[in-house]
Amino acid sequence: MRLWLLRHAEVAAPPGLCYGASDLPADAAATRAAARALAERLPHGLCLQVSPLQRCELLAQSLHALRPDLTLKLDARLREFDFGTWEGRPWGDIARAEFDAWLVDFALARPGGGECVAELMARVALAWDDWRASGREAAWVTHAGVIRAARLLAGGRRQVAAATDWPAEGLAFGASLVLQAG
């Protein structure tokens, strides 16, 4: 059984901006290009579970316009990590001491007073478990943080203790990754 992970297209924001849970739009042209490339690869009749943030909704709607056989379902569990007061700030403007405090207690610290990694892992695990229980292939239209969490879940990890446990490899904007589960 396969789970297709689709990352939204580039966000219409300055480079280096912390925007996790901020509801920023994706670049429209990049979204259309990503949808054209992804539409050819997705199996017929797949259900797209979609983060409610507009950058993911736009990609899902663009895919659906090209592939009416795909169904869309919003799933708040697939939203990006919430960085609290760090949201909308350039990463370079976040005090090193604040960032280091997060890294010291990576699983439970709340960067910017937002969400902790343990909470992200728990909500993505709920979506993962529901997908596995469905017995059907699906696709998630989502974000880099959720994709990293799903990679951990695919490897049997439900918790992270340290920042070094977090997958370093990312997924490019508008790209896809397929995970297998038995």
CORCORWO-V632737 format. One line per field, one symbol per residue. phi: phi as a letter, one per 40 degrees, with the letter a starting at -180 (. if undefined). psi: psi as a letter, one per 30 degrees, with the letter a starting at -180 (. if undefined). A space follows every 50 residues. Layout:
BEGIN
phi: ???
psi: ???
END
This chain:
BEGIN
phi: .bbcbbcdcdccacdgccbeccccccccccccccccccdcccccgccccb dccdccdcccccccccbcccbbacacccccdccfccdgbcdcccddcccc ccccbdcbcbdggccccccddccccccdccccccgbcabbcabdcccccc cccccgbbbbbbdcccdccbbcdgcbabbbac
psi: kkjkkkkllkkilkkgkjgcfkikllkeeeeeeeeeeeeffklkgkkjkk kfkffeeeeeeeeeefiffklkjkjffgllkjgbffkgkkeffkkeeeee eeeeieefljkggblleeeeeeeeeeeeeeeeffgkklkkjaleeeeeee eeefggkflkelfffkkekaklkgllkkkkk.
END
